Amino acid sequence: MVGGTAEALGLLAAVALTVLVARQRRRAMVAPMLAAAAMLGTLLAYWFGNRPVNALIVGWTPDTLPADWSAYRATWETAHAISAGLAAVAFAALLALLWSPVAGARRTPAIPGPPGR
């Protein structure tokens, strides 16, 4: 339950950040929009990939394990990998925003930019 809540909050935060950044500079809103889309993707991967498999396997016992159980595991692992990849995309997009020059922002010695800027 914690993971789903964190992903939903991450989606809401990315949408809010998109709105805030859009007021400053339209081009800069691409990164938080990408992060929001990726966070939505993590939720969809869970909802349509992991959740159905979880619902099926909850009642399995060693005696009732189907012969094709490895197909269910592969489906679950694929959905989980997609979700993890999308979360990494969201994180990278927000890092790109953090390191980009946003309108009106000035780097100070306390908040240095990337080397060469």
Order of alpha helices (4+ residues) and beta strands (2+ residues): alpha-alpha-alpha-alpha
